[in-house]
Amino acid sequence: MAEAMRAEGFERERGWGIAEKKKDSGEESKGGALGFWVSVYFFNPSSKNKSEKEKGKNSKTVPDRPPEHFHRLQGQHRAKSDRQIEREREMIVDGIEDEEKWVAEGIASVQHNAFFMHRALDSDNLREALKFSAQMLSELRTSKLSPHKYFELYMRVFDELRKLEEFFKDESRHGVSVADLYELVQHAGNVLPRLYLLCTVGSVYIKSKEVPAKDILKDLVEMCRAVQHPVRGLFLRSYLCQVTRDKLPAIGSEYEGDGDTVMDAVDFVLQNFTEMNKLWVRLQHQVGKNLHILSQIEGVDLEMYRDTVLPRILEQVVNCKDELAQNYLMDCIIQVFPDEYHLQTLDILLGACPQLQVLPEFLQVEAFAKLNNAIGKVIEAQVDMPIVGAITLYTSLLTFTLRVHPDRLDYVDLVLGACVRKLSGRPKLEDSRATKQIIALLSAPLDKYNDAVTALTLSNYPRVMDYLDNDTNKVMAMVIIQNILKNDTCISTADQVQALFELIKGLIRDIDDSLDELDEEDFKEEQNSVARLIHMLYNDDSDEMLKIICTVRRHIMAGGQKRLPFTVPPVAFSALELIRRIQGQDGEADGEEAPATPKKIFRLINQTIEALSCIPSPDLALRLYLQCAEAANDCDLEPIAYEFFTQAFILYEEEIADSKAQFTAIHLIIGTLQRMNVFGVENRDTLTHKATGYSAKLLKKADQCRAVYACSHLFWSDDQDGIKDGERVLLCLKRSLRIANAAQQMANVTRGSSGPVTLFVEILNKYLYYFEKGNPRVTTSAIQDLVELIRTEMQSDTSTPDPATNAFFNSTLRYIQFQKQKGGVMGEKYDPIKL
């Protein structure tokens, strides 16, 4: 309350307008009734009975000169101790914290009084409504808050005044005419609450059309001159604009009376604008004066200005989000601080410029040329400037250029070229601060355009990267790749791919034998990113896409054996995708310039996969050969499909020695061969014979058994025209049964027990599969014999109990029982089986 009363020193009251004006003493008017309302509504003993001494104390104005401890007096040149300077810094921090506390207290008071005002409105109690609304509005009399924080408080009050205005509109609720209400609120105890209430009632008064709108508007705009405090006055007049904007006597408006013209509306708005502009100029002067005082404080040297003062000022400038204020404050910074300070902190200033709403006036004309020239002079003048300082300046200039001239790629390339010239003749950078700035410099175009293709057009971009050490070069390459992946950037020409892979060469080939020192996890992450990148290379034109694939292949084949398992598969799959797009085309021409045909691409893939078999990485190579065989099958190219199967079998024979790997590989071969329909009888029989032969030669009997009964699917296809050789299916099943029996006997010899009968149950399920598919060679008697065999083995004294096998067998028996009970054709087929 004391602060609110001190604020009165900034306010002055003027004469009143339409109604008969009274003094603030609470004197009753000659009308009788109105005087009674005034005395009842606004008389507050706690505020009226203060002594004149206390009034004088609480009404003093803010001194013209800031406190002595906050700046040195004019003409007094005494040095401050480090302790005093530190105290000044602490005071600034404390001031920010205090402001947060003050605005919180103000909002709490507004909410408190608004609650009682709402209760009064709900009960149609005009007396209480005016009392608590005036108390609520008194919170706006504070001088402690910055404009930003004052706005928060103002918006809380503004929302409540809208509800009060609705109450004023309904005379049946409060019983006072709008004319009397307009005069009544003019007797509020303090100027600022009085004028807010007057504007609110004035809006209702205009809407009632009892008097010409121009008279009310003139009255309001004149009486608002009573508040001359810049912040409070600006917000008051802003409120006046808000509540009257739809009530101006413009042409066609419902408030255009006989004596009202559009000029009355124009005069009102211009007069309000003029007064607001005067307040704004005064506010600017006060803000700029603070910066001037700050520049005169002894102890604010270059170091403090760079590390503390300038960042704090720029933070406020950026956060205010107002074009006029930002332009004015940036101009103040340039004017009040020495040019030497600006030259030494040019990078900080330029770093803030892209965050402003509009470019400051002193940079709007030929901004790039001016700053580029200034930075060049600074770097030339300071021959001993650390390289990190020069790069930081160029980084700031580039950030500024991308913000102000985003369409001028030539400017961007000029900045990069200037940085190259500064770095020329130097070895690769090893200073961590300098390399960090280089990464920021190179990342700026990527972040701005979200398109790595744009960076590929900058001739100096790769030249800057060349000055990075190997580790940092990889980091920057990862930044480029991540940008491409994040933005789904499509690299669509071979030339772009060539330029891109030159930029990321640190990831796709060994540099200075540094691979051995790389962390394994980091290496895998890098190579997986390169693999994902390859899938982002695409062109609808098949010939151009082939050129892209050839360009990528040329780079990755030079990447070393350790990288190939990561980079060959995406190249192979991109080529296979291209084959499926152009299948049906034919041709024999070779070379990158020749038209793309399936045969040509298959040869290219075969040459690429051969590199994997030499690493060695035979498992991966075998999988890729089988994928190519399937693609050849889709293209109806039998010789090529047969060749890929041959390569797969060669790898299996010569390179895959581990028993588990062999088991996995033979299942992949069987599964792929089963889906092939391009082979003639001779080629299919040859491949099938090899598959069954290798299956029977696996090291472990269990693996042999499972591989052999899997081969049965090579002789039975569900397709209408597919092969259905029931005899050979039965031969595979019987052979797997013999192998399973041999496995049981071997287990009995080696462990003294026959072991689990899981293999027999698996074979039983295969019998049931072919039985349902209609294989005439699989009969109910064979199934019955197998069921009895399994039971016998499970009940044997030498068998090893196995809950999983028991559950598997019982589930199979339940399935047979279900089919028997289902009836129909299938039920009749299963009926002879006895369980």
C-alpha positions in Angstrom: 0.0 0.0 0.0 2.9 2.3 0.8 4.3 1.8 -2.7 0.9 2.5 -4.2 0.7 5.7 -2.3 4.2 6.8 -3.3 3.1 6.3 -6.9 0.7 9.2 -6.4 3.6 11.5 -6.9 3.6 10.5 -10.6 -0.1 11.3 -11.0 -2.0 14.6 -11.3 -5.7 15.1 -11.3 -7.4 17.2 -14.0 -10.9 18.8 -14.1 -13.8 16.5 -14.7 -16.0 16.2 -17.7 -19.7 15.9 -18.3 -21.0 15.4 -14.8 -20.6 17.8 -11.9 -17.2 17.2 -10.4 -16.6 16.7 -6.7 -13.5 16.8 -4.6 -12.2 13.6 -3.1 -13.3 14.5 0.4 -16.5 12.6 0.1 -18.7 15.7 0.1 -22.4 15.0 -0.6 -23.8 16.4 -3.9 -26.7 18.8 -4.1 -28.7 16.0 -5.7 -29.0 14.3 -2.3 -29.2 10.7 -3.5 -25.9 10.8 -5.4 -24.1 12.3 -2.5 -25.4 9.5 -0.3 -24.1 6.8 -2.7 -20.7 8.5 -2.8 -20.3 8.6 0.9 -21.5 5.0 1.3 -19.5 3.5 -1.6 -16.1 5.0 -1.3 -15.7 6.3 2.3 -13.0 4.2 4.0 -12.0 5.4 7.4 -8.8 3.4 7.3 -7.6 5.3 4.3 -9.1 8.7 5.0 -7.9 9.3 8.6 -4.2 9.1 7.9 -2.2 12.0 9.3 -0.9 14.6 6.9 2.6 13.5 8.0 2.0 10.0 6.9 0.4 11.2 3.7 3.5 13.2 2.9 5.7 10.3 3.6 3.9 7.9 1.4 3.4 10.4 -1.5 7.0 11.4 -2.1 8.3 11.0 -5.6 11.1 8.9 -6.8 14.4 10.9 -6.6 15.8 12.3 -9.9 19.2 10.7 -9.1 19.7 6.9 -8.7 21.0 5.7 -5.3 24.6 6.6 -4.7 25.8 3.0 -4.3 24.4 2.2 -7.7 26.6 4.5 -9.8 29.4 7.0 -9.3 28.5 10.7 -9.0 29.4 13.0 -11.9 33.0 14.2 -11.6 33.9 11.8 -8.7 36.6 9.4 -9.8 37.2 7.1 -6.9 38.1 3.4 -7.5 35.7 0.8 -6.2 36.9 -2.3 -4.5 36.2 -5.8 -5.9 33.9 -6.3 -2.9 31.8 -3.3 -3.9 31.6 -4.4 -7.5 30.5 -7.9 -6.4 27.8 -6.2 -4.2 26.5 -4.4 -7.2 26.1 -7.6 -9.1 24.3 -9.2 -6.2 21.9 -6.3 -6.1 20.9 -6.8 -9.7 20.2 -10.5 -9.1 18.2 -9.6 -5.9 16.2 -7.0 -7.8 15.1 -9.7 -10.3 14.1 -12.0 -7.5 12.2 -9.2 -5.7 10.3 -8.3 -8.8 9.0 -11.9 -9.0 7.9 -11.7 -5.4 6.1 -8.3 -6.0 4.2 -9.5 -9.0 3.2 -12.7 -7.2 1.9 -10.6 -4.3 0.0 -8.3 -6.6 -1.7 -11.1 -8.5 -2.6 -12.7 -5.1 -4.2 -9.4 -4.0 -6.1 -9.1 -7.3 -7.5 -12.6 -7.0 -8.5 -11.9 -3.4 -10.4 -8.7 -4.1 -11.8 -10.2 -7.3 -13.3 -13.0 -5.3 -15.2 -10.6 -3.1 -16.2 -8.5 -6.1 -17.7 -11.6 -7.8 -19.6 -12.4 -4.7 -21.0 -8.8 -4.6 -21.9 -9.1 -8.3 -23.7 -12.4 -7.7 -25.8 -10.7 -5.0 -26.4 -7.5 -7.1 -24.6 -5.4 -4.4 -23.3 -2.4 -6.2 -21.7 -0.9 -3.0 -19.5 -3.9 -2.4 -18.7 -4.4 -6.1 -17.3 -0.9 -6.4 -15.5 -1.2 -3.1 -13.6 -4.3 -4.0 -13.1 -3.4 -7.6 -11.4 -0.2 -6.5 -9.2 -2.1 -4.1 -8.3 -4.6 -6.9 -7.4 -1.7 -9.3 -5.2 -0.2 -6.6 -2.7 -2.9 -7.3 -2.0 -1.3 -10.7 -0.6 1.7 -8.9 2.7 0.0 -8.2 6.0 1.4 -9.5 8.1 -1.6 -8.6 7.4 -3.7 -11.7 9.0 -3.7 -15.1 6.6 -3.3 -18.1 6.8 -7.0 -18.8 5.8 -8.0 -15.3 3.3 -5.1 -15.1 1.6 -6.6 -18.1 1.0 -9.9 -16.3 -0.7 -8.0 -13.5 -2.7 -5.8 -15.9 -4.1 -8.8 -17.8 -5.4 -10.3 -14.5 -7.2 -7.1 -13.8 -8.4 -6.7 -17.4 -10.2 -10.0 -17.3 -12.1 -9.0 -14.1 -13.1 -5.6 -15.5 -14.9 -7.3 -18.3 -17.2 -9.0 -15.8 -17.7 -5.7 -14.0 -18.7 -4.1 -17.2 -21.4 -6.7 -17.8 -22.8 -5.9 -14.4 -22.9 -2.2 -15.1 -24.9 -2.8 -18.3 -27.8 -4.2 -16.4 -29.5 -1.3 -14.5 -32.1 -3.6 -13.1 -29.5 -5.4 -11.0 -27.8 -2.3 -9.3 -30.7 0.2 -9.5 -28.5 3.2 -10.5 -28.8 5.0 -13.9 -25.8 5.0 -16.1 -25.5 8.8 -15.9 -25.4 8.7 -12.1 -23.1 5.7 -12.2 -20.7 7.7 -14.5 -20.6 10.5 -11.9 -20.5 8.2 -9.0 -17.2 6.4 -10.0 -15.5 9.7 -10.3 -15.4 10.0 -6.5 -13.2 6.9 -6.0 -10.3 7.6 -3.6 -7.4 7.3 -5.9 -6.8 8.5 -9.5 -5.8 5.3 -11.2 -8.7 3.1 -9.9 -11.1 6.0 -10.6 -10.1 6.3 -14.2 -10.2 2.5 -14.9 -13.8 2.5 -13.4 -14.6 5.6 -15.4 -13.5 4.0 -18.7 -15.5 0.9 -17.8 -18.7 2.9 -17.1 -18.0 5.2 -20.0 -18.1 2.3 -22.3 -21.5 1.4 -21.0 -22.6 5.0 -21.1 -21.8 5.2 -24.8 -23.6 2.0 -25.5 -26.7 3.4 -23.8 -26.8 6.2 -26.4 -28.2 8.6 -23.8 -25.5 11.2 -24.8 -23.4 11.6 -27.9 -20.5 9.2 -28.1 -18.1 12.0 -29.0 -18.7 13.8 -25.6 -18.0 10.7 -23.6 -14.9 9.9 -25.7 -13.5 13.5 -25.3 -14.2 13.4 -21.6 -12.3 10.1 -21.1 -9.3 10.9 -23.2 -8.9 14.2 -21.4 -9.3 12.8 -17.9 -6.7 10.1 -18.6 -4.1 12.8 -18.6 -4.3 12.7 -14.9 -1.9 9.7 -15.0 1.5 10.7 -16.2 3.6 7.8 -15.0 4.9 6.2 -18.3 4.0 2.5 -17.5 0.7 3.1 -15.7 -0.3 5.7 -18.2 0.4 3.5 -21.2 -1.6 0.6 -19.9 -4.5 2.9 -18.8 -4.7 4.3 -22.3 -4.4 0.9 -23.8 -7.5 -0.1 -21.7 -9.3 3.0 -23.0 -8.6 1.9 -26.6 -9.8 -1.6 -25.9 -13.2 -0.7 -24.3 -14.0 2.0 -26.9 -12.8 0.5 -30.1 -16.2 -0.9 -31.1 -18.1 2.3 -30.0 -16.5 4.9 -32.2 -18.8 7.2 -34.2 -17.5 6.0 -37.6 -19.5 6.0 -40.8 -22.1 3.3 -40.7 -21.6 2.7 -36.9 -24.7 2.6 -34.7 -23.1 5.3 -32.6 -23.0 7.8 -35.4 -25.4 10.4 -34.1 -26.7 13.7 -35.6 -23.8 15.7 -34.3 -21.1 12.9 -34.5 -18.9 12.6 -37.5 -16.0 10.3 -38.4 -13.6 13.1 -37.5 -14.7 12.8 -33.9 -13.5 9.2 -34.0 -10.3 10.1 -35.7 -9.6 13.0 -33.3 -10.2 10.7 -30.3 -7.8 8.0 -31.6 -5.1 10.5 -32.6 -5.3 12.3 -29.3 -5.0 9.1 -27.4 -2.1 8.0 -29.7 -0.3 11.4 -29.1 -0.5 11.0 -25.4 0.6 7.4 -25.5 3.6 8.4 -27.7 4.6 11.0 -25.1 4.5 8.4 -22.4 6.4 6.0 -24.5 9.2 8.5 -25.2 9.5 9.2 -21.5 9.7 5.4 -20.8 12.4 5.0 -23.4 14.4 7.8 -21.9 14.3 6.2 -18.5 15.4 2.8 -19.9 18.2 4.4 -22.0 19.3 6.4 -18.9 19.8 3.1 -17.1 22.1 1.9 -19.8 24.0 5.2 -19.8 24.5 5.0 -16.0 25.6 1.4 -16.4 28.3 2.4 -18.9 29.6 5.0 -16.4 30.0 2.6 -13.5 33.7 2.4 -12.6 34.8 -1.2 -12.7 32.8 -2.2 -15.8 35.8 -3.1 -17.9 35.8 -5.1 -21.1 35.9 -8.4 -19.4 32.9 -7.7 -17.2 31.1 -6.1 -20.2 31.7 -9.2 -22.4 31.0 -11.8 -19.7 28.2 -10.3 -17.7 26.8 -6.9 -18.8 26.2 -7.5 -22.5 24.7 -11.0 -22.2 22.3 -9.8 -19.5 21.2 -6.8 -21.6 20.8 -8.8 -24.7 18.7 -11.4 -22.9 16.2 -8.7 -21.9 16.3 -7.2 -25.4 15.5 -10.5 -27.0 12.9 -11.5 -24.5 10.8 -8.3 -24.8 9.6 -9.4 -28.3 8.7 -5.8 -29.3 10.1 -4.5 -32.5 10.2 -0.8 -31.5 11.7 -1.5 -28.1 14.3 -3.9 -29.5 15.4 -1.3 -32.1 15.6 1.4 -29.6 17.6 -0.7 -27.0 20.0 -2.0 -29.6 20.7 1.6 -30.6 21.2 2.5 -27.0 23.8 -0.3 -26.6 25.7 1.0 -29.6 25.6 4.6 -28.4 26.5 4.4 -24.7 29.3 1.8 -24.7 32.7 2.4 -26.3 33.5 1.2 -29.9 36.4 -0.8 -28.6 33.9 -2.9 -26.5 31.7 -3.5 -29.6 34.6 -4.7 -31.7 35.7 -7.2 -29.0 32.1 -8.5 -28.6 31.0 -8.4 -32.2 30.3 -12.2 -32.1 27.9 -11.8 -29.1 26.1 -8.9 -30.8 25.8 -10.8 -34.1 24.6 -13.9 -32.3 21.7 -12.0 -30.8 20.6 -10.3 -34.0 19.0 -13.4 -35.5 16.7 -13.6 -32.5 15.4 -10.1 -32.8 12.0 -9.3 -34.3 13.5 -6.9 -36.8 17.0 -6.0 -37.8 18.3 -2.9 -36.0 18.4 0.3 -38.1 22.2 0.5 -38.0 22.4 -2.9 -39.7 19.6 -2.6 -42.2 21.5 -1.0 -45.1 24.1 -3.2 -46.7 24.3 -5.2 -43.4 26.4 -8.1 -44.7 29.0 -5.9 -46.5 29.4 -3.7 -43.4 29.8 -6.5 -40.9 32.0 -8.6 -43.2 34.3 -5.6 -43.7 34.3 -4.9 -39.9 35.2 -8.4 -39.0 38.0 -8.5 -41.6 39.5 -5.4 -40.1 39.2 -6.7 -36.6 41.0 -9.9 -37.5 43.7 -8.1 -39.5 44.3 -5.6 -36.7 44.8 -8.3 -34.1 47.5 -10.5 -35.6 47.8 -12.4 -32.3 44.1 -13.2 -32.1 43.6 -16.9 -31.3 42.2 -18.9 -34.2 39.1 -19.7 -32.0 38.3 -16.0 -31.8 38.4 -15.6 -35.6 36.2 -18.7 -36.2 33.8 -17.5 -33.6 33.4 -14.2 -35.4 32.8 -15.9 -38.7 30.3 -18.2 -37.0 28.3 -15.3 -35.7 28.5 -13.5 -39.1 27.2 -16.7 -40.8 24.3 -17.0 -38.3 23.5 -13.4 -38.9 23.6 -13.8 -42.7 21.3 -16.8 -42.6 18.8 -14.9 -40.6 18.9 -11.7 -42.6 19.7 -12.9 -46.1 18.5 -16.6 -46.2 18.2 -16.5 -50.0 21.8 -15.3 -50.6 23.9 -18.6 -50.7 26.7 -16.6 -52.2 27.0 -14.6 -48.9 27.1 -17.9 -47.0 29.8 -19.3 -49.3 31.8 -16.0 -48.9 31.8 -16.4 -45.1 33.0 -20.0 -45.4 35.6 -18.9 -47.9 36.9 -16.2 -45.6 37.2 -18.8 -42.9 39.2 -21.1 -45.3 41.6 -18.2 -46.0 42.1 -17.7 -42.3 42.8 -21.4 -41.8 45.1 -21.8 -44.8 48.6 -22.8 -44.1 47.7 -24.3 -40.7 47.6 -27.9 -39.7 44.4 -29.7 -38.9 42.7 -28.1 -35.9 43.2 -29.8 -32.5 42.0 -27.1 -30.2 38.7 -28.4 -28.9 37.2 -24.9 -28.7 38.1 -24.1 -32.3 36.8 -27.4 -33.6 33.5 -26.8 -31.6 33.1 -23.5 -33.4 33.8 -25.1 -36.8 31.0 -27.6 -36.1 28.7 -24.7 -35.2 29.8 -22.9 -38.4 29.1 -25.9 -40.6 25.9 -26.8 -38.8 24.3 -23.4 -39.3 23.3 -23.8 -43.0 22.0 -27.3 -42.2 19.8 -26.0 -39.4 18.6 -23.1 -41.4 17.6 -24.8 -44.6 16.9 -28.3 -43.2 18.2 -29.5 -46.5 21.7 -31.0 -46.8 21.5 -30.6 -50.6 21.8 -26.9 -50.1 25.1 -27.4 -48.2 26.3 -29.6 -51.1 26.1 -26.5 -53.4 28.5 -24.5 -51.3 32.0 -24.8 -52.8 33.8 -23.8 -49.6 31.9 -26.2 -47.3 34.1 -29.3 -47.8 37.2 -27.1 -47.7 36.4 -26.0 -44.2 35.8 -29.6 -43.2 39.3 -30.5 -44.4 40.8 -28.6 -41.5 39.1 -30.7 -38.9 41.0 -33.5 -37.2 39.8 -37.1 -37.9 37.6 -37.5 -34.9 35.9 -34.1 -35.3 35.5 -34.8 -39.0 33.5 -37.9 -38.1 31.4 -35.9 -35.7 30.5 -33.4 -38.4 29.8 -36.2 -40.8 27.4 -37.7 -38.3 25.7 -34.2 -38.0 25.2 -34.1 -41.8 23.8 -37.7 -41.9 21.5 -37.1 -38.9 20.2 -33.9 -40.6 19.4 -35.9 -43.8 17.6 -38.6 -41.8 15.7 -36.2 -39.6 14.4 -34.2 -42.5 13.9 -37.1 -44.9 16.1 -35.4 -47.4 16.3 -37.2 -50.7 19.6 -37.2 -52.5 18.6 -37.7 -56.1 21.6 -37.3 -58.4 24.9 -39.1 -58.7 26.7 -35.7 -58.5 25.0 -35.0 -55.2 25.9 -38.4 -53.9 29.5 -37.9 -55.0 29.7 -34.5 -53.1 28.0 -36.0 -50.0 30.3 -39.0 -49.8 33.3 -36.7 -50.1 31.9 -34.8 -47.0 31.4 -37.9 -45.0 34.6 -39.7 -46.2 35.8 -40.0 -42.6 33.0 -42.5 -41.9 33.2 -44.6 -45.1 36.9 -45.2 -45.3 40.0 -45.5 -43.1 42.0 -42.3 -42.5 45.5 -42.7 -41.0 44.9 -46.2 -39.7 42.8 -44.8 -36.9 40.2 -47.6 -37.1 41.9 -49.8 -34.5 41.6 -47.0 -31.9 37.8 -46.6 -32.4 35.3 -47.7 -29.8 33.3 -50.7 -31.1 29.9 -49.3 -30.1 30.7 -45.9 -31.7 31.9 -47.6 -34.9 28.7 -49.7 -35.1 26.5 -46.6 -34.6 28.4 -44.7 -37.3 28.2 -47.5 -39.9 24.5 -48.1 -39.1 23.9 -44.4 -39.8 25.8 -44.7 -43.2 23.6 -47.7 -44.0 20.4 -45.7 -43.3 21.8 -42.9 -45.4 22.1 -45.2 -48.4 18.4 -45.8 -48.3 17.8 -42.0 -48.6 19.4 -42.0 -52.1 16.7 -42.3 -54.7 15.7 -41.2 -58.2 12.6 -42.2 -60.2 14.7 -42.4 -63.3 16.2 -45.9 -63.5 19.4 -44.9 -65.3 20.2 -42.1 -62.8 19.4 -44.5 -60.0 21.9 -46.9 -61.4 24.5 -44.2 -61.5 23.8 -43.4 -57.8 24.3 -47.1 -56.9 27.5 -47.3 -58.9 28.8 -44.1 -57.1 27.9 -45.5 -53.7 29.5 -48.9 -54.5 32.7 -47.2 -55.6 33.0 -45.4 -52.3 32.1 -48.3 -50.0 34.3 -50.8 -51.7 37.2 -48.7 -50.5 35.9 -48.6 -47.0 37.9 -51.6 -45.6 36.8 -55.1 -44.6 35.4 -54.1 -41.3 32.9 -51.6 -42.8 31.6 -53.8 -45.7 29.2 -55.9 -43.6 27.3 -52.7 -42.7 27.4 -51.0 -46.1 27.1 -53.8 -48.7 23.6 -54.9 -47.7 21.9 -51.5 -48.2 23.6 -51.2 -51.6 22.4 -54.7 -52.5 18.8 -54.0 -51.4 18.7 -50.7 -53.2 19.8 -52.5 -56.4 17.2 -55.2 -55.9 14.5 -52.6 -55.5 15.6 -51.0 -58.8 15.5 -54.4 -60.4 11.9 -55.0 -59.4 11.0 -51.5 -60.8 12.5 -52.3 -64.2 11.9 -56.1 -64.5 11.0 -57.1 -68.0 13.6 -54.9 -69.6 16.5 -56.6 -71.3 20.0 -55.7 -72.4 23.6 -56.8 -72.2 25.5 -53.5 -72.2 27.8 -52.8 -69.3 29.2 -49.6 -67.8 27.6 -46.9 -65.7 26.4 -45.0 -68.8 24.6 -48.0 -70.2 20.8 -48.2 -69.7 19.8 -50.0 -66.5 18.6 -53.6 -67.1 18.1 -56.4 -64.6 21.0 -58.5 -65.9 23.4 -55.6 -65.7 22.3 -54.9 -62.1 22.5 -58.6 -61.1 26.1 -58.7 -62.3 26.9 -55.6 -60.3 25.3 -57.1 -57.2 27.2 -60.3 -57.6 30.5 -58.5 -57.8 29.6 -56.5 -54.7 28.6 -59.6 -52.6 31.8 -61.4 -53.5 33.7 -58.9 -51.4 31.8 -60.2 -48.3 32.9 -63.8 -48.9 36.5 -62.6 -48.7 36.2 -60.7 -45.4 35.1 -63.3 -44.4 31.5 -62.8 -43.7 30.0 -65.8 -45.4 26.7 -65.9 -43.4 25.7 -62.4 -44.7 26.9 -63.2 -48.2 24.8 -66.3 -48.3 21.7 -64.4 -47.2 22.3 -61.8 -49.9 22.8 -64.5 -52.6 19.5 -66.1 -51.7 17.8 -62.7 -51.8 19.2 -62.1 -55.3 18.0 -65.6 -56.3 14.4 -64.7 -55.3 14.6 -61.4 -57.2 15.9 -63.4 -60.3 12.9 -65.7 -59.8 10.6 -62.7 -59.9 12.2 -61.6 -63.1 12.0 -65.1 -64.6 15.7 -65.3 -65.1 16.5 -68.9 -64.4 20.2 -69.0 -65.3 20.9 -66.0 -63.0 18.8 -67.6 -60.1 20.6 -70.9 -60.6 24.0 -69.1 -60.4 23.1 -67.3 -57.1 22.1 -70.7 -55.6 25.4 -72.2 -56.8 27.3 -69.4 -55.1 25.3 -70.0 -51.9 26.1 -73.7 -51.9 29.8 -72.9 -52.6 29.8 -70.6 -49.6 28.1 -73.3 -47.5 30.7 -75.9 -48.5 33.9 -73.8 -48.2 33.3 -71.0 -45.7 30.7 -72.0 -43.2 32.2 -74.5 -40.7 30.3 -73.8 -37.5 27.5 -76.4 -36.9 24.9 -73.9 -35.8 25.7 -71.6 -38.7 25.4 -74.6 -41.0 22.0 -75.5 -39.6 20.7 -72.0 -40.0 22.2 -71.7 -43.5 20.6 -75.0 -44.8 17.2 -73.9 -43.5 17.6 -70.6 -45.4 18.5 -72.5 -48.5 15.6 -74.9 -48.2 13.1 -72.1 -47.5 14.2 -70.0 -50.4 14.3 -73.0 -52.8 10.8 -74.0 -51.8 9.5 -70.6 -53.0 11.2 -70.8 -56.4 9.1 -71.5 -59.5 11.5 -70.5 -62.2 13.5 -73.7 -62.3 13.0 -76.5 -64.8 12.9 -80.1 -63.6 16.6 -80.7 -64.1 17.9 -77.6 -62.3 15.4 -78.1 -59.5 16.3 -81.7 -59.0 20.0 -80.8 -58.8 19.5 -78.1 -56.2 17.0 -80.2 -54.2 19.4 -83.2 -54.2 22.2 -80.9 -52.9 20.0 -79.5 -50.2 18.8 -82.9 -48.9 22.4 -84.2 -49.1 23.8 -81.4 -47.0 20.9 -81.8 -44.6 21.8 -85.4 -43.9 25.5 -84.5 -43.3 25.0 -82.0 -40.5 27.1 -82.7 -37.4 24.3 -83.3 -34.9 21.7 -86.0 -35.3 19.0 -83.7 -34.1 20.0 -81.1 -36.7 20.1 -83.8 -39.4 16.6 -84.9 -38.5 15.0 -81.5 -38.5 16.8 -80.5 -41.8 15.7 -83.7 -43.5 12.0 -83.4 -42.6 12.2 -79.7 -43.7 13.4 -80.9 -47.1 10.1 -82.7 -47.5 8.6 -79.3 -48.4 10.8 -79.2 -51.5 8.6 -82.0 -52.9 5.2 -80.6 -52.0 3.8 -77.2 -52.9 0.3 -75.9 -52.1 0.2 -74.0 -55.4 -2.2 -75.3 -58.0 0.6 -75.9 -60.5 3.2 -76.7 -57.8 5.0 -80.0 -57.4 3.3 -82.7 -55.4 5.6 -85.7 -55.1 4.0 -87.7 -52.2 6.5 -90.6 -52.5 9.6 -88.4 -52.0 7.9 -86.6 -49.2 7.3 -89.9 -47.4 10.9 -90.8 -48.1 12.1 -87.6 -46.3 9.8 -88.3 -43.4 10.9 -91.9 -43.0 14.6 -90.9 -43.3 14.1 -88.3 -40.6 12.4 -91.0 -38.4 15.4 -93.2 -38.8 17.8 -90.4 -37.9 15.6 -89.7 -34.8 15.7 -93.3 -33.8 19.5 -93.3 -34.2 19.7 -90.2 -32.0 17.7 -92.0 -29.3 20.0 -95.0 -29.4 23.2 -92.8 -29.3 21.8 -91.0 -26.3 21.2 -94.3 -24.6 24.7 -95.4 -25.2 26.4 -92.1 -24.1 24.2 -91.1 -21.2 22.6 -94.3 -20.1 19.1 -93.0 -21.1 17.3 -92.6 -24.3 16.7 -88.9 -23.8 13.5 -86.9 -24.8 11.3 -88.0 -27.7 10.8 -84.4 -29.0 12.0 -85.3 -32.5 9.4 -88.0 -32.8 6.6 -85.6 -31.8 7.9 -83.1 -34.4 7.9 -85.7 -37.1 4.3 -86.7 -36.1 3.2 -83.1 -36.7 4.8 -83.2 -40.2 2.8 -86.5 -40.9 -0.4 -84.7 -39.8 0.4 -81.7 -42.0 0.8 -83.8 -45.2 -2.1 -86.1 -44.2 -4.4 -83.0 -44.1 -2.9 -81.7 -47.4 -4.0 -84.9 -49.1 -0.7 -86.7 -49.6 -1.9 -90.3 -50.4 1.4 -91.8 -49.2 0.8 -90.6 -45.6 -1.9 -93.0 -44.2 -3.7 -93.3 -40.9 -1.8 -96.5 -40.1 1.5 -94.7 -40.4 0.2 -92.0 -38.0 -1.1 -94.7 -35.7 2.2 -96.5 -35.6 4.1 -93.3 -34.9 1.7 -92.4 -32.0 2.3 -95.9 -30.5 6.0 -95.5 -30.9 6.1 -92.2 -29.1 4.0 -93.6 -26.2 6.3 -96.6 -26.0 9.4 -94.4 -25.9 7.9 -92.1 -23.2 7.0 -95.1 -21.0 10.4 -96.7 -21.3 12.4 -97.0 -18.2 15.4 -95.5 -19.9 13.6 -92.4 -21.2 14.3 -89.0 -19.6 11.2 -87.2 -18.4 10.7 -83.9 -20.2 7.6 -81.7 -19.3 7.9 -79.7 -22.5 7.9 -82.7 -24.7 5.0 -84.2 -22.7 3.0 -81.0 -23.2 3.8 -81.0 -26.9 2.7 -84.5 -27.4 -0.5 -84.1 -25.4 -1.3 -81.0 -27.4 -0.9 -83.0 -30.6 -3.2 -85.7 -29.3 -5.8 -83.1 -28.4 -5.6 -81.8 -31.9 -6.2 -85.2 -33.4 -9.1 -85.7 -31.1 -10.6 -82.3 -32.1 -10.4 -83.3 -35.8 -12.1 -86.6 -35.1 -15.0 -84.9 -33.3 -15.3 -82.1 -35.8 -17.0 -84.4 -38.3 -17.3 -83.9 -42.0 -14.6 -85.0 -44.5 -11.7 -84.2 -42.2 -13.4 -86.1 -39.3 -13.9 -89.1 -41.5 -10.2 -89.0 -42.4 -9.1 -88.9 -38.8 -11.7 -91.4 -37.5 -9.5 -94.6 -38.0 -6.8 -93.3 -35.7 -7.2 -94.7 -32.2 -6.0 -92.7 -29.3 
